């Protein structure tokens, strides 16, 4: 079984974060939301750009990665909107 590490994310993790975000969105909302809505949130390049453009170095970002540095999950600190 591969070893998994939790580490502080870097901006270079944006492609992996985007992959996980898109795949979890598709998996989590399939059958709940219309396919058209899911597809509108499934562009990995757009999601990567969104991750990069919203990156704030003063916030806490963490990734779970394999020993080969493949991103399996992530946590991004954000301020509550409520």
Beta strands, then each sheet from edge to edge (+ up, - down):
strand 1: 4-8
strand 2: 61-66
strand 3: 71-76
sheet 1: 1+ 2- 3+
end
